[in-house]
Amino acid sequence: MQKRSSYQIKKQILLKVKEKPATYAELERKVNTGYRTVKSNCEELKDYDFIEVEKTIDPANGRPSNVVKITKKGLKQLKK
């Protein structure tokens, strides 16, 4: 299997959170990559203001999680 570029992973993350907001763990499964990869790519996308990351507490288990949402700038970037 060919290794995907950082660009391809970021694009997949944007496409997934465009559908609906997702946690890092959900993105890890949907994008089929590791947690650290998702987290570092999300941090970079956040620096570009393509996404926002909201820290929340999961009501089911009380654990903190990071919910990733796409911004208007992120939507514009996807259209390119």
DSSP file (Angstrom, degrees, kcal/mol; ACC not computed):
  #  RESIDUE AA STRUCTURE BP1 BP2  ACC     N-H-->O    O-->H-N    N-H-->O    O-->H-N    TCO  KAPPA ALPHA  PHI   PSI    X-CA   Y-CA   Z-CA
    1    1 A M              0   0    0      0, 0.0     2,-0.2     0, 0.0     0, 0.0   0.000 360.0 360.0 360.0 136.6    0.0    0.0    0.0
    2    2 A Q        -     0   0    0      1,-0.1     2,-0.2     0, 0.0     0, 0.0  -0.538 360.0-113.5 -78.9 139.6    1.3    3.4   -0.9
    3    3 A K        -     0   0    0     -2,-0.2     2,-0.2     1,-0.1    -1,-0.1  -0.521  32.1-127.6 -71.5 134.2    1.9    5.9    1.9
    4    4 A R        -     0   0    0     -2,-0.2     2,-0.1     1,-0.1    -1,-0.1  -0.545  21.4-115.1 -83.1 150.1   -0.5    8.9    1.7
    5    5 A S     >  -     0   0    0     -2,-0.2     4,-1.9     1,-0.1     5,-0.2  -0.388  23.7-112.7 -78.4 161.4    0.9   12.4    1.7
    6    6 A S  H  > S+     0   0    0      1,-0.2     4,-2.5     2,-0.2     5,-0.2   0.864 119.4  57.3 -59.2 -37.3    0.1   14.8    4.5
    7    7 A Y  H  > S+     0   0    0      1,-0.2     4,-2.4     2,-0.2    -1,-0.2   0.916 105.2  49.4 -60.6 -45.0   -1.9   16.8    2.0
    8    8 A Q  H  > S+     0   0    0      1,-0.2     4,-2.2     2,-0.2    -1,-0.2   0.892 111.4  49.2 -63.7 -40.0   -4.2   13.8    1.2
    9    9 A I  H  X S+     0   0    0     -4,-1.9     4,-2.4     2,-0.2    -1,-0.2   0.923 111.1  49.3 -66.0 -44.0   -4.7   13.1    4.9
   10   10 A K  H  X S+     0   0    0     -4,-2.5     4,-2.5     1,-0.2    -2,-0.2   0.904 110.5  51.1 -61.3 -41.0   -5.6   16.8    5.6
   11   11 A K  H  X S+     0   0    0     -4,-2.4     4,-2.5     1,-0.2    -1,-0.2   0.911 109.9  49.6 -64.1 -41.7   -8.1   16.8    2.7
   12   12 A Q  H  X S+     0   0    0     -4,-2.2     4,-2.3     2,-0.2    -1,-0.2   0.896 109.6  51.7 -63.3 -40.3   -9.7   13.6    4.0
   13   13 A I  H  X S+     0   0    0     -4,-2.4     4,-2.5     2,-0.2     5,-0.2   0.943 110.7  48.0 -61.0 -47.5  -10.1   15.2    7.4
   14   14 A L  H  X S+     0   0    0     -4,-2.5     4,-1.3     1,-0.2    -2,-0.2   0.908 111.2  50.7 -60.2 -42.4  -11.7   18.3    5.9
   15   15 A L  H  X S+     0   0    0     -4,-2.5     4,-1.2     1,-0.2    -1,-0.2   0.894 111.6  48.0 -63.2 -39.4  -14.1   16.1    3.9
   16   16 A K  H  X S+     0   0    0     -4,-2.3     4,-1.6     1,-0.2     3,-0.3   0.919 113.5  44.9 -68.7 -44.1  -15.1   14.1    6.9
   17   17 A V  H  < S+     0   0    0     -4,-2.5    53,-0.6     1,-0.2    -1,-0.2   0.659 103.9  65.3 -78.0 -12.5  -15.8   17.1    9.2
   18   18 A K  H  < S+     0   0    0     -4,-1.3    -1,-0.2    -5,-0.2    -2,-0.2   0.902 103.0  48.2 -68.4 -40.3  -17.6   18.8    6.3
   19   19 A E  H  < S-     0   0    0     -4,-1.2    -2,-0.2    -3,-0.3    -1,-0.1   0.959 137.4 -31.6 -63.1 -53.0  -20.2   16.0    6.6
   20   20 A K  S  < S-     0   0    0     -4,-1.6    -1,-0.3    48,-0.1    -2,-0.1  -0.949  74.7 -83.3-164.5 151.3  -20.5   16.4   10.4
   21   21 A P        -     0   0    0      0, 0.0     2,-0.3     0, 0.0    48,-0.2  -0.201  51.1-172.9 -55.7 147.7  -18.2   17.4   13.3
   22   22 A A  E     -A   68   0A   0     46,-1.7    46,-3.6     4,-0.0     2,-0.1  -0.977  22.3-117.6-144.5 154.7  -16.1   14.5   14.6
   23   23 A T  E  >  -A   67   0A   0     -2,-0.3     4,-2.5    44,-0.2     5,-0.2  -0.408  37.9-105.0 -83.3 167.4  -13.7   13.7   17.5
   24   24 A Y  H  > S+     0   0    0     42,-0.9     4,-2.4     1,-0.2     5,-0.1   0.909 123.2  52.7 -57.3 -42.3  -10.0   12.8   16.9
   25   25 A A  H  > S+     0   0    0      2,-0.2     4,-1.5     1,-0.2    -1,-0.2   0.897 109.5  47.8 -63.7 -40.6  -10.9    9.2   17.7
   26   26 A E  H  > S+     0   0    0      1,-0.2     4,-2.8     2,-0.2    -1,-0.2   0.914 112.4  49.3 -65.2 -42.2  -13.7    9.2   15.1
   27   27 A L  H  X S+     0   0    0     -4,-2.5     4,-3.0     1,-0.2     5,-0.4   0.871 103.7  60.8 -64.4 -36.1  -11.4   10.8   12.5
   28   28 A E  H  X>S+     0   0    0     -4,-2.4     5,-1.9    -5,-0.2     4,-0.6   0.911 112.6  37.6 -56.3 -43.8   -8.7    8.2   13.3
   29   29 A R  H  <5S+     0   0    0     -4,-1.5    -2,-0.2     3,-0.2    -1,-0.2   0.918 118.6  47.7 -74.4 -44.7  -11.2    5.5   12.2
   30   30 A K  H  <5S+     0   0    0     -4,-2.8    -2,-0.2     1,-0.2    -3,-0.2   0.861 119.4  38.1 -66.8 -36.5  -12.8    7.4    9.2
   31   31 A V  H  <5S-     0   0    0     -4,-3.0    -1,-0.2    -5,-0.2    -2,-0.2   0.578 105.9-130.5 -90.9 -11.4   -9.5    8.5    7.7
   32   32 A N  T  <5 +     0   0    0     -4,-0.6     2,-0.3    -5,-0.4    -3,-0.2   0.956  66.3 107.7  60.9  55.5   -7.8    5.2    8.6
   33   33 A T  S   <S-     0   0    0     -5,-1.9    -1,-0.2    -6,-0.2    -2,-0.1  -0.881  71.5 -71.8-147.7 177.8   -4.7    6.6   10.2
   34   34 A G     >  -     0   0    0     -2,-0.3     4,-2.3    -3,-0.1     5,-0.2  -0.314  36.9-116.1 -79.4 160.0   -3.2    6.9   13.7
   35   35 A Y  H  > S+     0   0    0      1,-0.2     4,-2.9     2,-0.2     5,-0.2   0.907 115.4  50.9 -58.9 -45.7   -4.3    9.2   16.5
   36   36 A R  H  > S+     0   0    0      1,-0.2     4,-2.8     2,-0.2     5,-0.2   0.884 109.5  50.9 -62.3 -38.5   -1.1   11.2   16.5
   37   37 A T  H  > S+     0   0    0      2,-0.2     4,-2.3     1,-0.2     5,-0.2   0.929 112.3  46.4 -64.1 -45.3   -1.3   11.8   12.7
   38   38 A V  H  X S+     0   0    0     -4,-2.3     4,-2.6     2,-0.2    -2,-0.2   0.945 114.3  48.2 -60.7 -48.5   -4.9   13.0   13.1
   39   39 A K  H  X S+     0   0    0     -4,-2.9     4,-2.3     1,-0.2    -2,-0.2   0.922 113.4  45.5 -61.6 -46.6   -4.0   15.3   16.0
   40   40 A S  H  X S+     0   0    0     -4,-2.8     4,-1.8     1,-0.2    -1,-0.2   0.893 114.9  47.8 -67.2 -38.4   -0.9   16.8   14.3
   41   41 A N  H  X S+     0   0    0     -4,-2.3     4,-2.6    -5,-0.2    -1,-0.2   0.895 111.6  50.6 -68.0 -38.6   -2.8   17.4   11.0
   42   42 A C  H  X S+     0   0    0     -4,-2.6     4,-2.5    -5,-0.2    -2,-0.2   0.895 107.8  53.1 -65.1 -39.1   -5.7   18.9   12.8
   43   43 A E  H  X S+     0   0    0     -4,-2.3     4,-1.8    -5,-0.2    -1,-0.2   0.898 111.1  46.7 -62.3 -39.2   -3.3   21.3   14.7
   44   44 A E  H  X S+     0   0    0     -4,-1.8     4,-1.5     2,-0.2    -2,-0.2   0.922 112.1  49.2 -67.8 -43.8   -1.9   22.4   11.3
   45   45 A L  H  <>S+     0   0    0     -4,-2.6     5,-2.7     1,-0.2     6,-0.7   0.866 109.9  53.1 -62.0 -35.5   -5.4   22.8    9.8
   46   46 A K  H ><5S+     0   0    0     -4,-2.5     3,-1.3     1,-0.2    -1,-0.2   0.885 103.9  55.6 -66.4 -39.1   -6.3   24.8   12.9
   47   47 A D  H 3<5S+     0   0    0     -4,-1.8    -1,-0.2     1,-0.3    -2,-0.2   0.847 108.8  47.7 -61.3 -33.9   -3.3   27.1   12.4
   48   48 A Y  T 3<5S-     0   0    0     -4,-1.5    -1,-0.3    -5,-0.1    -2,-0.2   0.469 115.5-120.5 -84.0  -2.3   -4.6   27.8    8.9
   49   49 A D  T < 5S+     0   0    0     -3,-1.3    25,-0.4    -4,-0.2    24,-0.3   0.787  78.3 124.6  67.2  29.8   -8.0   28.5   10.3
   50   50 A F  S   <S+     0   0    0     -5,-2.7    21,-2.4    23,-0.2     2,-0.3   0.703  77.1  17.3 -88.5 -22.9   -9.6   25.7    8.2
   51   51 A I  E     -B   70   0A   0     -6,-0.7     2,-0.4    19,-0.3    19,-0.2  -0.921  66.9-140.7-138.3 164.8  -11.0   24.0   11.3
   52   52 A E  E     -B   69   0A   0     17,-2.8    17,-2.7    -2,-0.3     2,-0.5  -0.988  13.3-147.6-126.0 144.4  -11.8   24.7   14.9
   53   53 A V  E     -B   68   0A   0     -2,-0.4     2,-0.5    15,-0.2    15,-0.2  -0.945  11.2-164.8-115.0 121.6  -11.2   22.3   17.7
   54   54 A E  E     -B   67   0A   0     13,-3.0    13,-3.2    -2,-0.5     2,-0.5  -0.914  14.8-138.2-110.0 123.8  -13.6   22.4   20.6
   55   55 A K  E     +B   66   0A   0     -2,-0.5     2,-0.3    11,-0.2    11,-0.2  -0.694  35.6 166.2 -81.5 124.8  -12.7   20.7   23.9
   56   56 A T  E     -B   65   0A   0      9,-3.3     9,-3.4    -2,-0.5     2,-0.5  -0.858  37.1-118.6-132.8 167.8  -15.8   18.9   25.3
   57   57 A I  E     -B   64   0A   0     -2,-0.3     6,-0.1     7,-0.3     5,-0.0  -0.953  31.5-123.5-109.7 124.8  -16.6   16.3   28.0
   58   58 A D     >  -     0   0    0      5,-3.5     4,-2.8    -2,-0.5     5,-0.3  -0.523  15.1-151.7 -67.2 118.5  -18.2   13.1   26.7
   59   59 A P  T  4 S+     0   0    0      0, 0.0    -1,-0.2     0, 0.0    -2,-0.0   0.792  90.5  58.8 -64.9 -25.9  -21.5   12.8   28.6
   60   60 A A  T  4 S+     0   0    0      1,-0.1    -2,-0.0     3,-0.1    -3,-0.0   0.914 128.8   6.1 -70.1 -43.7  -21.4    9.0   28.3
   61   61 A N  T  4 S-     0   0    0     -3,-0.2    -1,-0.1     2,-0.2    -3,-0.0   0.436  92.6-119.9-124.3  -0.7  -18.1    8.4   30.0
   62   62 A G     <  +     0   0    0     -4,-2.8    -2,-0.0     1,-0.2     0, 0.0   0.576  65.1 139.4  75.4   8.3  -17.0   11.8   31.4
   63   63 A R        -     0   0    0     -5,-0.3    -5,-3.5    -6,-0.1    -1,-0.2  -0.604  56.3-113.6 -86.6 145.8  -13.8   11.8   29.3
   64   64 A P  E     + B   0  57A   0      0, 0.0     2,-0.3     0, 0.0    -7,-0.3  -0.514  40.1 177.0 -73.4 145.3  -12.6   14.9   27.6
   65   65 A S  E     - B   0  56A   0     -9,-3.4    -9,-3.3    -2,-0.2     2,-0.6  -0.970  29.0-123.2-144.4 162.1  -12.6   14.9   23.9
   66   66 A N  E     - B   0  55A   0     -2,-0.3   -42,-0.9   -11,-0.2     2,-0.6  -0.931  21.0-156.6-109.8 118.2  -11.8   17.3   21.0
   67   67 A V  E     -AB  23  54A   0    -13,-3.2   -13,-3.0    -2,-0.6     2,-0.5  -0.844   9.3-149.6 -98.3 125.4  -14.5   17.9   18.5
   68   68 A V  E     +AB  22  53A   0    -46,-3.6   -46,-1.7    -2,-0.6     2,-0.4  -0.810  17.5 179.0 -99.0 128.8  -13.3   19.1   15.1
   69   69 A K  E     - B   0  52A   0    -17,-2.7   -17,-2.8    -2,-0.5     2,-0.2  -0.961  26.9-119.3-127.8 146.3  -15.5   21.4   13.0
   70   70 A I  E     - B   0  51A   0    -53,-0.6   -19,-0.3    -2,-0.4     2,-0.2  -0.571  25.5-144.3 -83.2 147.4  -14.9   22.9    9.6
   71   71 A T     >  -     0   0    0    -21,-2.4     4,-2.0    -2,-0.2     5,-0.2  -0.533  29.8-102.3-101.7 173.1  -14.8   26.7    9.2
   72   72 A K  H  > S+     0   0    0      1,-0.2     4,-2.2     2,-0.2     5,-0.2   0.894 125.6  53.2 -61.2 -39.5  -16.0   28.8    6.3
   73   73 A K  H  > S+     0   0    0    -24,-0.3     4,-2.1     1,-0.2    -1,-0.2   0.884 107.3  51.8 -62.8 -37.8  -12.4   29.2    5.2
   74   74 A G  H  > S+     0   0    0    -25,-0.4     4,-1.8   -24,-0.3    -2,-0.2   0.880 108.0  51.1 -65.4 -39.4  -12.0   25.4    5.3
   75   75 A L  H  X S+     0   0    0     -4,-2.0     4,-1.2     2,-0.2    -2,-0.2   0.904 109.8  50.1 -64.1 -42.0  -15.1   25.0    3.1
   76   76 A K  H  X S+     0   0    0     -4,-2.2     4,-0.6     1,-0.2     3,-0.4   0.908 108.1  53.7 -61.4 -41.9  -13.7   27.5    0.6
   77   77 A Q  H >< S+     0   0    0     -4,-2.1     3,-1.0     1,-0.2    -1,-0.2   0.878 104.7  54.6 -61.3 -38.7  -10.4   25.6    0.6
   78   78 A L  H 3< S+     0   0    0     -4,-1.8    -1,-0.2     1,-0.2    -2,-0.2   0.812 101.0  59.7 -65.7 -29.5  -12.2   22.3   -0.3
   79   79 A K  H 3<        0   0    0     -4,-1.2    -1,-0.2    -3,-0.4    -2,-0.2   0.684 360.0 360.0 -73.0 -17.4  -13.8   23.9   -3.3
   80   80 A K    <<        0   0    0     -3,-1.0    -1,-0.3    -4,-0.6    -2,-0.1   0.489 360.0 360.0 -69.6 360.0  -10.4   24.7   -4.9
